């Protein structure tokens, strides 16, 4: 996620991290907020016991641990 933690990280390292995601980019905090908003909304009223991974595919595509 593109938070303040990335402020001192150079463009090369950002690009390398982004390349380790299926989507090829780093996420925006608003995307996490949207997932949370869905889960607390009536639209998710029948969702139970599910893991919602919001990581742009990093967990299935990453090349490092």
N, CA, C, O and CB atoms as a CASP TS submission, in Angstrom:
PFRMAT TS
TARGET T0000
AUTHOR 0000-0000-0000
METHOD Language model
MODEL 1
PARENT N/A
ATOM      1  N   UNK     1       0.825  -1.181   0.000  1.00  0.00           N
ATOM      2  CA  UNK     1       0.000   0.000   0.000  1.00  0.00           C
ATOM      3  C   UNK     1       0.866   1.241   0.000  1.00  0.00           C
ATOM      4  O   UNK     1       1.860   1.319   0.723  1.00  0.00           O
ATOM      5  CB  UNK     1      -0.937   0.000   1.193  1.00  0.00           C
ATOM      6  N   UNK     2       0.496   2.182  -0.793  1.00  0.00           N
ATOM      7  CA  UNK     2       1.234   3.439  -0.869  1.00  0.00           C
ATOM      8  C   UNK     2       0.877   4.332   0.317  1.00  0.00           C
ATOM      9  O   UNK     2       0.017   5.208   0.227  1.00  0.00           O
ATOM     10  CB  UNK     2       0.937   4.165  -2.199  1.00  0.00           C
ATOM     11  N   UNK     3       1.554   4.086   1.411  1.00  0.00           N
ATOM     12  CA  UNK     3       1.372   4.891   2.610  1.00  0.00           C
ATOM     13  C   UNK     3       2.647   5.706   2.847  1.00  0.00           C
ATOM     14  O   UNK     3       3.576   5.659   2.042  1.00  0.00           O
ATOM     15  CB  UNK     3       1.036   3.993   3.846  1.00  0.00           C
ATOM     16  N   UNK     4       2.684   6.434   3.932  1.00  0.00           N
ATOM     17  CA  UNK     4       3.851   7.259   4.249  1.00  0.00           C
ATOM     18  C   UNK     4       5.114   6.417   4.410  1.00  0.00           C
ATOM     19  O   UNK     4       6.219   6.945   4.292  1.00  0.00           O
ATOM     20  CB  UNK     4       3.599   8.060   5.522  1.00  0.00           C
ATOM     21  N   UNK     5       4.973   5.133   4.674  1.00  0.00           N
ATOM     22  CA  UNK     5       6.141   4.259   4.812  1.00  0.00           C
ATOM     23  C   UNK     5       6.973   4.213   3.527  1.00  0.00           C
ATOM     24  O   UNK     5       8.160   3.890   3.569  1.00  0.00           O
ATOM     25  CB  UNK     5       5.697   2.845   5.193  1.00  0.00           C
ATOM     26  N   UNK     6       6.362   4.530   2.401  1.00  0.00           N
ATOM     27  CA  UNK     6       7.055   4.531   1.111  1.00  0.00           C
ATOM     28  C   UNK     6       7.718   5.866   0.785  1.00  0.00           C
ATOM     29  O   UNK     6       8.402   5.970  -0.233  1.00  0.00           O
ATOM     30  CB  UNK     6       6.087   4.175   0.015  1.00  0.00           C
ATOM     31  N   UNK     7       7.540   6.864   1.598  1.00  0.00           N
ATOM     32  CA  UNK     7       8.041   8.203   1.285  1.00  0.00           C
ATOM     33  C   UNK     7       9.545   8.249   1.021  1.00  0.00           C
ATOM     34  O   UNK     7       9.996   9.014   0.169  1.00  0.00           O
ATOM     35  CB  UNK     7       7.710   9.136   2.411  1.00  0.00           C
ATOM     36  N   UNK     8      10.312   7.456   1.724  1.00  0.00           N
ATOM     37  CA  UNK     8      11.771   7.480   1.560  1.00  0.00           C
ATOM     38  C   UNK     8      12.279   6.343   0.682  1.00  0.00           C
ATOM     39  O   UNK     8      13.487   6.118   0.609  1.00  0.00           O
ATOM     40  CB  UNK     8      12.448   7.410   2.916  1.00  0.00           C
ATOM     41  N   UNK     9      11.398   5.636   0.026  1.00  0.00           N
ATOM     42  CA  UNK     9      11.771   4.527  -0.852  1.00  0.00           C
ATOM     43  C   UNK     9      11.875   5.056  -2.284  1.00  0.00           C
ATOM     44  O   UNK     9      10.966   5.726  -2.774  1.00  0.00           O
ATOM     45  CB  UNK     9      10.730   3.353  -0.759  1.00  0.00           C
ATOM     46  N   UNK    10      12.961   4.757  -2.930  1.00  0.00           N
ATOM     47  CA  UNK    10      13.193   5.251  -4.287  1.00  0.00           C
ATOM     48  C   UNK    10      12.306   4.585  -5.325  1.00  0.00           C
ATOM     49  O   UNK    10      11.707   3.537  -5.081  1.00  0.00           O
ATOM     50  CB  UNK    10      14.630   5.051  -4.661  1.00  0.00           C
ATOM     51  N   UNK    11      12.239   5.216  -6.483  1.00  0.00           N
ATOM     52  CA  UNK    11      11.387   4.742  -7.576  1.00  0.00           C
ATOM     53  C   UNK    11      11.769   3.337  -8.034  1.00  0.00           C
ATOM     54  O   UNK    11      10.895   2.543  -8.383  1.00  0.00           O
ATOM     55  CB  UNK    11      11.465   5.705  -8.754  1.00  0.00           C
ATOM     56  N   UNK    12      13.046   3.026  -8.037  1.00  0.00           N
ATOM     57  CA  UNK    12      13.494   1.699  -8.468  1.00  0.00           C
ATOM     58  C   UNK    12      12.967   0.615  -7.537  1.00  0.00           C
ATOM     59  O   UNK    12      12.476  -0.418  -7.992  1.00  0.00           O
ATOM     60  CB  UNK    12      15.025   1.642  -8.524  1.00  0.00           C
ATOM     61  N   UNK    13      13.070   0.856  -6.233  1.00  0.00           N
ATOM     62  CA  UNK    13      12.581  -0.120  -5.263  1.00  0.00           C
ATOM     63  C   UNK    13      11.053  -0.208  -5.270  1.00  0.00           C
ATOM     64  O   UNK    13      10.489  -1.285  -5.079  1.00  0.00           O
ATOM     65  CB  UNK    13      13.076   0.238  -3.865  1.00  0.00           C
ATOM     66  N   UNK    14      10.398   0.914  -5.488  1.00  0.00           N
ATOM     67  CA  UNK    14       8.932   0.887  -5.612  1.00  0.00           C
ATOM     68  C   UNK    14       8.513   0.039  -6.811  1.00  0.00           C
ATOM     69  O   UNK    14       7.602  -0.785  -6.718  1.00  0.00           O
ATOM     70  CB  UNK    14       8.369   2.323  -5.752  1.00  0.00           C
ATOM     71  N   UNK    15       9.189   0.254  -7.931  1.00  0.00           N
ATOM     72  CA  UNK    15       8.867  -0.496  -9.144  1.00  0.00           C
ATOM     73  C   UNK    15       9.126  -1.985  -8.954  1.00  0.00           C
ATOM     74  O   UNK    15       8.357  -2.813  -9.443  1.00  0.00           O
ATOM     75  CB  UNK    15       9.681   0.031 -10.329  1.00  0.00           C
ATOM     76  N   UNK    16      10.192  -2.329  -8.254  1.00  0.00           N
ATOM     77  CA  UNK    16      10.501  -3.738  -8.000  1.00  0.00           C
ATOM     78  C   UNK    16       9.421  -4.383  -7.138  1.00  0.00           C
ATOM     79  O   UNK    16       9.032  -5.526  -7.378  1.00  0.00           O
ATOM     80  CB  UNK    16      11.872  -3.875  -7.320  1.00  0.00           C
ATOM     81  N   UNK    17       8.946  -3.664  -6.149  1.00  0.00           N
ATOM     82  CA  UNK    17       7.873  -4.186  -5.300  1.00  0.00           C
ATOM     83  C   UNK    17       6.573  -4.313  -6.078  1.00  0.00           C
ATOM     84  O   UNK    17       5.858  -5.306  -5.940  1.00  0.00           O
ATOM     85  CB  UNK    17       7.667  -3.283  -4.081  1.00  0.00           C
ATOM     86  N   UNK    18       6.268  -3.329  -6.883  1.00  0.00           N
ATOM     87  CA  UNK    18       5.048  -3.356  -7.692  1.00  0.00           C
ATOM     88  C   UNK    18       5.086  -4.511  -8.687  1.00  0.00           C
ATOM     89  O   UNK    18       4.053  -5.110  -8.986  1.00  0.00           O
ATOM     90  CB  UNK    18       4.863  -2.021  -8.435  1.00  0.00           C
ATOM     91  N   UNK    19       6.250  -4.817  -9.189  1.00  0.00           N
ATOM     92  CA  UNK    19       6.391  -5.900 -10.163  1.00  0.00           C
ATOM     93  C   UNK    19       6.102  -7.260  -9.548  1.00  0.00           C
ATOM     94  O   UNK    19       5.872  -8.229 -10.271  1.00  0.00           O
ATOM     95  CB  UNK    19       7.786  -5.892 -10.755  1.00  0.00           C
ATOM     96  N   UNK    20       6.111  -7.344  -8.227  1.00  0.00           N
ATOM     97  CA  UNK    20       5.831  -8.599  -7.544  1.00  0.00           C
ATOM     98  C   UNK    20       4.349  -8.768  -7.221  1.00  0.00           C
ATOM     99  O   UNK    20       3.996  -9.555  -6.343  1.00  0.00           O
ATOM    100  CB  UNK    20       6.642  -8.683  -6.274  1.00  0.00           C
ATOM    101  N   UNK    21       3.493  -8.051  -7.908  1.00  0.00           N
ATOM    102  CA  UNK    21       2.054  -8.211  -7.744  1.00  0.00           C
ATOM    103  C   UNK    21       1.443  -8.581  -9.088  1.00  0.00           C
ATOM    104  O   UNK    21       1.987  -8.231 -10.135  1.00  0.00           O
ATOM    105  CB  UNK    21       1.405  -6.917  -7.178  1.00  0.00           C
ATOM    106  N   UNK    22       0.328  -9.279  -9.064  1.00  0.00           N
ATOM    107  CA  UNK    22      -0.360  -9.634 -10.295  1.00  0.00           C
ATOM    108  C   UNK    22      -0.784  -8.381 -11.052  1.00  0.00           C
ATOM    109  O   UNK    22      -0.709  -8.337 -12.280  1.00  0.00           O
ATOM    110  CB  UNK    22      -1.577 -10.514  -9.996  1.00  0.00           C
ATOM    111  N   UNK    23      -1.224  -7.376 -10.326  1.00  0.00           N
ATOM    112  CA  UNK    23      -1.688  -6.145 -10.967  1.00  0.00           C
ATOM    113  C   UNK    23      -0.550  -5.244 -11.428  1.00  0.00           C
ATOM    114  O   UNK    23      -0.773  -4.322 -12.213  1.00  0.00           O
ATOM    115  CB  UNK    23      -2.572  -5.383 -10.024  1.00  0.00           C
ATOM    116  N   UNK    24       0.663  -5.496 -10.953  1.00  0.00           N
ATOM    117  CA  UNK    24       1.811  -4.709 -11.390  1.00  0.00           C
ATOM    118  C   UNK    24       1.870  -3.310 -10.837  1.00  0.00           C
ATOM    119  O   UNK    24       2.493  -2.429 -11.430  1.00  0.00           O
ATOM    120  CB  UNK    24       1.820  -4.634 -12.846  1.00  0.00           C
ATOM    121  N   UNK    25       1.234  -3.097  -9.716  1.00  0.00           N
ATOM    122  CA  UNK    25       1.265  -1.766  -9.104  1.00  0.00           C
ATOM    123  C   UNK    25       1.073  -1.896  -7.602  1.00  0.00           C
ATOM    124  O   UNK    25       0.618  -2.929  -7.109  1.00  0.00           O
ATOM    125  CB  UNK    25       0.174  -0.845  -9.716  1.00  0.00           C
ATOM    126  N   UNK    26       1.419  -0.850  -6.888  1.00  0.00           N
ATOM    127  CA  UNK    26       1.164  -0.804  -5.452  1.00  0.00           C
ATOM    128  C   UNK    26      -0.255  -0.309  -5.220  1.00  0.00           C
ATOM    129  O   UNK    26      -0.806   0.432  -6.033  1.00  0.00           O
ATOM    130  CB  UNK    26       2.195   0.107  -4.726  1.00  0.00           C
ATOM    131  N   UNK    27      -0.826  -0.716  -4.128  1.00  0.00           N
ATOM    132  CA  UNK    27      -2.205  -0.347  -3.837  1.00  0.00           C
ATOM    133  C   UNK    27      -2.334   1.022  -3.200  1.00  0.00           C
ATOM    134  O   UNK    27      -1.377   1.580  -2.664  1.00  0.00           O
ATOM    135  CB  UNK    27      -2.823  -1.368  -2.944  1.00  0.00           C
ATOM    136  N   UNK    28      -3.527   1.534  -3.275  1.00  0.00           N
ATOM    137  CA  UNK    28      -3.874   2.813  -2.670  1.00  0.00           C
ATOM    138  C   UNK    28      -4.676   2.527  -1.393  1.00  0.00           C
ATOM    139  O   UNK    28      -5.529   1.640  -1.402  1.00  0.00           O
ATOM    140  CB  UNK    28      -4.691   3.719  -3.672  1.00  0.00           C
ATOM    141  N   UNK    29      -4.427   3.245  -0.307  1.00  0.00           N
ATOM    142  CA  UNK    29      -5.188   3.015   0.912  1.00  0.00           C
ATOM    143  C   UNK    29      -6.707   3.068   0.702  1.00  0.00           C
ATOM    144  O   UNK    29      -7.456   2.416   1.430  1.00  0.00           O
ATOM    145  CB  UNK    29      -4.790   4.029   1.946  1.00  0.00           C
ATOM    146  N   UNK    30      -7.157   3.832  -0.279  1.00  0.00           N
ATOM    147  CA  UNK    30      -8.594   3.904  -0.558  1.00  0.00           C
ATOM    148  C   UNK    30      -9.147   2.550  -0.998  1.00  0.00           C
ATOM    149  O   UNK    30     -10.330   2.268  -0.805  1.00  0.00           O
ATOM    150  CB  UNK    30      -8.873   4.954  -1.636  1.00  0.00           C
ATOM    151  N   UNK    31      -8.294   1.713  -1.588  1.00  0.00           N
ATOM    152  CA  UNK    31      -8.742   0.385  -2.000  1.00  0.00           C
ATOM    153  C   UNK    31      -8.985  -0.521  -0.792  1.00  0.00           C
ATOM    154  O   UNK    31      -9.896  -1.348  -0.808  1.00  0.00           O
ATOM    155  CB  UNK    31      -7.711  -0.254  -2.935  1.00  0.00           C
ATOM    156  N   UNK    32      -8.186  -0.367   0.234  1.00  0.00           N
ATOM    157  CA  UNK    32      -8.421  -1.095   1.483  1.00  0.00           C
ATOM    158  C   UNK    32      -9.696  -0.572   2.131  1.00  0.00           C
ATOM    159  O   UNK    32     -10.518  -1.350   2.617  1.00  0.00           O
ATOM    160  CB  UNK    32      -7.210  -0.951   2.455  1.00  0.00           C
ATOM    161  N   UNK    33      -9.857   0.743   2.136  1.00  0.00           N
ATOM    162  CA  UNK    33     -11.055   1.349   2.717  1.00  0.00           C
ATOM    163  C   UNK    33     -12.312   0.863   2.003  1.00  0.00           C
ATOM    164  O   UNK    33     -13.338   0.639   2.644  1.00  0.00           O
ATOM    165  CB  UNK    33     -10.969   2.880   2.651  1.00  0.00           C
ATOM    166  N   UNK    34     -12.245   0.699   0.694  1.00  0.00           N
ATOM    167  CA  UNK    34     -13.405   0.225  -0.064  1.00  0.00           C
ATOM    168  C   UNK    34     -13.774  -1.203   0.332  1.00  0.00           C
ATOM    169  O   UNK    34     -14.955  -1.534   0.440  1.00  0.00           O
ATOM    170  CB  UNK    34     -13.125   0.297  -1.573  1.00  0.00           C
ATOM    171  N   UNK    35     -12.776  -2.039   0.547  1.00  0.00           N
ATOM    172  CA  UNK    35     -13.046  -3.410   0.983  1.00  0.00           C
ATOM    173  C   UNK    35     -13.675  -3.423   2.372  1.00  0.00           C
ATOM    174  O   UNK    35     -14.603  -4.189   2.633  1.00  0.00           O
ATOM    175  CB  UNK    35     -11.753  -4.241   0.980  1.00  0.00           C
ATOM    176  N   UNK    36     -13.173  -2.585   3.250  1.00  0.00           N
ATOM    177  CA  UNK    36     -13.740  -2.484   4.600  1.00  0.00           C
ATOM    178  C   UNK    36     -15.168  -1.964   4.525  1.00  0.00           C
ATOM    179  O   UNK    36     -16.056  -2.484   5.202  1.00  0.00           O
ATOM    180  CB  UNK    36     -12.877  -1.561   5.496  1.00  0.00           C
ATOM    181  N   UNK    37     -15.393  -0.944   3.709  1.00  0.00           N
ATOM    182  CA  UNK    37     -16.741  -0.388   3.565  1.00  0.00           C
ATOM    183  C   UNK    37     -17.721  -1.454   3.075  1.00  0.00           C
ATOM    184  O   UNK    37     -18.860  -1.511   3.537  1.00  0.00           O
ATOM    185  CB  UNK    37     -16.730   0.806   2.593  1.00  0.00           C
ATOM    186  N   UNK    38     -17.278  -2.296   2.143  1.00  0.00           N
ATOM    187  CA  UNK    38     -18.133  -3.389   1.685  1.00  0.00           C
ATOM    188  C   UNK    38     -18.457  -4.337   2.833  1.00  0.00           C
ATOM    189  O   UNK    38     -19.617  -4.694   3.036  1.00  0.00           O
ATOM    190  CB  UNK    38     -17.460  -4.156   0.538  1.00  0.00           C
ATOM    191  N   UNK    39     -17.438  -4.746   3.581  1.00  0.00           N
ATOM    192  CA  UNK    39     -17.657  -5.722   4.654  1.00  0.00           C
ATOM    193  C   UNK    39     -18.568  -5.213   5.758  1.00  0.00           C
ATOM    194  O   UNK    39     -19.263  -6.005   6.395  1.00  0.00           O
ATOM    195  CB  UNK    39     -16.343  -6.123   5.249  1.00  0.00           C
ATOM    196  N   UNK    40     -18.578  -3.922   5.993  1.00  0.00           N
ATOM    197  CA  UNK    40     -19.453  -3.388   7.044  1.00  0.00           C
ATOM    198  C   UNK    40     -20.804  -2.939   6.498  1.00  0.00           C
ATOM    199  O   UNK    40     -21.654  -2.460   7.249  1.00  0.00           O
ATOM    200  CB  UNK    40     -18.774  -2.222   7.745  1.00  0.00           C
ATOM    201  N   UNK    41     -21.001  -3.093   5.192  1.00  0.00           N
ATOM    202  CA  UNK    41     -22.255  -2.660   4.586  1.00  0.00           C
ATOM    203  C   UNK    41     -23.289  -3.782   4.568  1.00  0.00           C
ATOM    204  O   UNK    41     -22.972  -4.944   4.822  1.00  0.00           O
ATOM    205  CB  UNK    41     -22.008  -2.160   3.171  1.00  0.00           C
ATOM    206  N   UNK    42     -24.513  -3.416   4.267  1.00  0.00           N
ATOM    207  CA  UNK    42     -25.578  -4.398   4.119  1.00  0.00           C
ATOM    208  C   UNK    42     -25.321  -5.340   2.944  1.00  0.00           C
ATOM    209  O   UNK    42     -25.844  -6.454   2.922  1.00  0.00           O
ATOM    210  CB  UNK    42     -26.913  -3.697   3.938  1.00  0.00           C
ATOM    211  N   UNK    43     -24.522  -4.906   1.970  1.00  0.00           N
ATOM    212  CA  UNK    43     -24.198  -5.764   0.830  1.00  0.00           C
ATOM    213  C   UNK    43     -23.449  -7.027   1.260  1.00  0.00           C
ATOM    214  O   UNK    43     -23.473  -8.032   0.549  1.00  0.00           O
ATOM    215  CB  UNK    43     -23.364  -4.989  -0.186  1.00  0.00           C
ATOM    216  N   UNK    44     -22.796  -6.985   2.400  1.00  0.00           N
ATOM    217  CA  UNK    44     -22.045  -8.135   2.902  1.00  0.00           C
ATOM    218  C   UNK    44     -22.783  -8.839   4.044  1.00  0.00           C
ATOM    219  O   UNK    44     -22.174  -9.584   4.812  1.00  0.00           O
ATOM    220  CB  UNK    44     -20.660  -7.692   3.374  1.00  0.00           C
ATOM    221  N   UNK    45     -24.076  -8.606   4.153  1.00  0.00           N
ATOM    222  CA  UNK    45     -24.828  -9.143   5.295  1.00  0.00           C
ATOM    223  C   UNK    45     -24.858 -10.661   5.357  1.00  0.00           C
ATOM    224  O   UNK    45     -25.127 -11.220   6.420  1.00  0.00           O
ATOM    225  CB  UNK    45     -26.229  -8.635   5.254  1.00  0.00           C
ATOM    226  N   UNK    46     -24.588 -11.349   4.244  1.00  0.00           N
ATOM    227  CA  UNK    46     -24.618 -12.811   4.243  1.00  0.00           C
ATOM    228  C   UNK    46     -23.215 -13.401   4.134  1.00  0.00           C
ATOM    229  O   UNK    46     -23.061 -14.607   3.947  1.00  0.00           O
ATOM    230  CB  UNK    46     -25.486 -13.320   3.096  1.00  0.00           C
ATOM    231  N   UNK    47     -22.196 -12.556   4.250  1.00  0.00           N
ATOM    232  CA  UNK    47     -20.803 -13.008   4.196  1.00  0.00           C
ATOM    233  C   UNK    47     -20.389 -13.452   5.590  1.00  0.00           C
ATOM    234  O   UNK    47     -20.466 -12.687   6.552  1.00  0.00           O
ATOM    235  CB  UNK    47     -19.855 -11.879   3.663  1.00  0.00           C
ATOM    236  N   UNK    48     -19.948 -14.703   5.681  1.00  0.00           N
ATOM    237  CA  UNK    48     -19.465 -15.218   6.967  1.00  0.00           C
ATOM    238  C   UNK    48     -18.228 -16.078   6.738  1.00  0.00           C
ATOM    239  O   UNK    48     -18.136 -16.785   5.734  1.00  0.00           O
ATOM    240  CB  UNK    48     -20.572 -16.036   7.692  1.00  0.00           C
ATOM    241  N   UNK    49     -17.296 -16.020   7.650  1.00  0.00           N
ATOM    242  CA  UNK    49     -16.134 -16.892   7.623  1.00  0.00           C
ATOM    243  C   UNK    49     -15.300 -16.832   6.366  1.00  0.00           C
ATOM    244  O   UNK    49     -14.753 -17.853   5.949  1.00  0.00           O
ATOM    245  CB  UNK    49     -16.565 -18.258   7.823  1.00  0.00           C
ATOM    246  N   UNK    50     -15.184 -15.689   5.757  1.00  0.00           N
ATOM    247  CA  UNK    50     -14.407 -15.564   4.530  1.00  0.00           C
ATOM    248  C   UNK    50     -13.180 -14.699   4.762  1.00  0.00           C
ATOM    249  O   UNK    50     -13.210 -13.757   5.554  1.00  0.00           O
ATOM    250  CB  UNK    50     -15.265 -14.977   3.405  1.00  0.00           C
ATOM    251  N   UNK    51     -12.115 -15.025   4.073  1.00  0.00           N
ATOM    252  CA  UNK    51     -10.918 -14.193   4.094  1.00  0.00           C
ATOM    253  C   UNK    51     -10.905 -13.369   2.808  1.00  0.00           C
ATOM    254  O   UNK    51     -10.895 -13.928   1.711  1.00  0.00           O
ATOM    255  CB  UNK    51      -9.613 -15.062   4.233  1.00  0.00           C
ATOM    256  N   UNK    52     -10.904 -12.092   2.935  1.00  0.00           N
ATOM    257  CA  UNK    52     -10.873 -11.200   1.784  1.00  0.00           C
ATOM    258  C   UNK    52      -9.459 -10.638   1.671  1.00  0.00           C
ATOM    259  O   UNK    52      -9.063  -9.774   2.453  1.00  0.00           O
ATOM    260  CB  UNK    52     -11.939 -10.050   1.916  1.00  0.00           C
ATOM    261  N   UNK    53      -8.718 -11.124   0.714  1.00  0.00           N
ATOM    262  CA  UNK    53      -7.329 -10.689   0.535  1.00  0.00           C
ATOM    263  C   UNK    53      -7.315  -9.512  -0.433  1.00  0.00           C
ATOM    264  O   UNK    53      -7.739  -9.630  -1.583  1.00  0.00           O
ATOM    265  CB  UNK    53      -6.425 -11.861   0.009  1.00  0.00           C
ATOM    266  N   UNK    54      -6.823  -8.384   0.049  1.00  0.00           N
ATOM    267  CA  UNK    54      -6.773  -7.167  -0.762  1.00  0.00           C
ATOM    268  C   UNK    54      -5.305  -6.771  -0.878  1.00  0.00           C
ATOM    269  O   UNK    54      -4.825  -5.875  -0.184  1.00  0.00           O
ATOM    270  CB  UNK    54      -7.644  -5.999  -0.131  1.00  0.00           C
ATOM    271  N   UNK    55      -4.606  -7.469  -1.778  1.00  0.00           N
ATOM    272  CA  UNK    55      -3.172  -7.217  -1.911  1.00  0.00           C
ATOM    273  C   UNK    55      -2.696  -7.152  -3.357  1.00  0.00           C
ATOM    274  O   UNK    55      -1.497  -7.256  -3.617  1.00  0.00           O
ATOM    275  CB  UNK    55      -2.409  -8.280  -1.188  1.00  0.00           C
ATOM    276  N   UNK    56      -3.614  -6.982  -4.295  1.00  0.00           N
ATOM    277  CA  UNK    56      -3.242  -6.861  -5.695  1.00  0.00           C
ATOM    278  C   UNK    56      -2.624  -8.109  -6.291  1.00  0.00           C
ATOM    279  O   UNK    56      -2.032  -8.065  -7.369  1.00  0.00           O
ATOM    280  CB  UNK    56      -2.305  -5.743  -5.854  1.00  0.00           C
ATOM    281  N   UNK    57      -2.762  -9.226  -5.585  1.00  0.00           N
ATOM    282  CA  UNK    57      -2.188 -10.483  -6.051  1.00  0.00           C
ATOM    283  C   UNK    57      -0.787 -10.751  -5.545  1.00  0.00           C
ATOM    284  O   UNK    57      -0.156 -11.719  -5.967  1.00  0.00           O
ATOM    285  CB  UNK    57      -2.176 -10.504  -7.526  1.00  0.00           C
ATOM    286  N   UNK    58      -0.287  -9.913  -4.650  1.00  0.00           N
ATOM    287  CA  UNK    58       1.058 -10.086  -4.121  1.00  0.00           C
ATOM    288  C   UNK    58       1.237 -11.440  -3.452  1.00  0.00           C
ATOM    289  O   UNK    58       2.280 -12.071  -3.621  1.00  0.00           O
ATOM    290  CB  UNK    58       1.376  -8.982  -3.139  1.00  0.00           C
ATOM    291  N   UNK    59       0.252 -11.897  -2.702  1.00  0.00           N
ATOM    292  CA  UNK    59       0.400 -13.144  -1.939  1.00  0.00           C
ATOM    293  C   UNK    59       0.485 -14.380  -2.827  1.00  0.00           C
ATOM    294  O   UNK    59       0.959 -15.422  -2.374  1.00  0.00           O
ATOM    295  CB  UNK    59      -0.757 -13.299  -0.982  1.00  0.00           C
ATOM    296  N   UNK    60       0.043 -14.294  -4.072  1.00  0.00           N
ATOM    297  CA  UNK    60       0.126 -15.449  -4.967  1.00  0.00           C
ATOM    298  C   UNK    60       1.205 -15.293  -6.029  1.00  0.00           C
ATOM    299  O   UNK    60       1.497 -16.251  -6.744  1.00  0.00           O
ATOM    300  CB  UNK    60      -1.207 -15.678  -5.637  1.00  0.00           C
ATOM    301  N   UNK    61       1.798 -14.129  -6.149  1.00  0.00           N
ATOM    302  CA  UNK    61       2.744 -13.856  -7.225  1.00  0.00           C
ATOM    303  C   UNK    61       4.134 -13.499  -6.737  1.00  0.00           C
ATOM    304  O   UNK    61       5.084 -13.520  -7.520  1.00  0.00           O
ATOM    305  CB  UNK    61       2.228 -12.754  -8.076  1.00  0.00           C
ATOM    306  N   UNK    62       4.273 -13.179  -5.484  1.00  0.00           N
ATOM    307  CA  UNK    62       5.546 -12.659  -4.976  1.00  0.00           C
ATOM    308  C   UNK    62       6.690 -13.656  -5.188  1.00  0.00           C
ATOM    309  O   UNK    62       6.478 -14.868  -5.209  1.00  0.00           O
ATOM    310  CB  UNK    62       5.420 -12.320  -3.487  1.00  0.00           C
ATOM    311  N   UNK    63       7.884 -13.128  -5.342  1.00  0.00           N
ATOM    312  CA  UNK    63       9.055 -13.969  -5.540  1.00  0.00           C
ATOM    313  C   UNK    63       9.942 -14.031  -4.304  1.00  0.00           C
ATOM    314  O   UNK    63      10.956 -14.729  -4.302  1.00  0.00           O
ATOM    315  CB  UNK    63       9.853 -13.469  -6.714  1.00  0.00           C
ATOM    316  N   UNK    64       9.570 -13.310  -3.261  1.00  0.00           N
ATOM    317  CA  UNK    64      10.332 -13.351  -2.008  1.00  0.00           C
ATOM    318  C   UNK    64       9.372 -13.624  -0.865  1.00  0.00           C
ATOM    319  O   UNK    64       8.154 -13.525  -1.015  1.00  0.00           O
ATOM    320  CB  UNK    64      11.111 -12.018  -1.771  1.00  0.00           C
ATOM    321  N   UNK    65       9.940 -13.966   0.271  1.00  0.00           N
ATOM    322  CA  UNK    65       9.074 -14.267   1.419  1.00  0.00           C
ATOM    323  C   UNK    65       8.985 -13.105   2.373  1.00  0.00           C
ATOM    324  O   UNK    65       8.297 -13.194   3.390  1.00  0.00           O
ATOM    325  CB  UNK    65       9.575 -15.488   2.156  1.00  0.00           C
TER
END
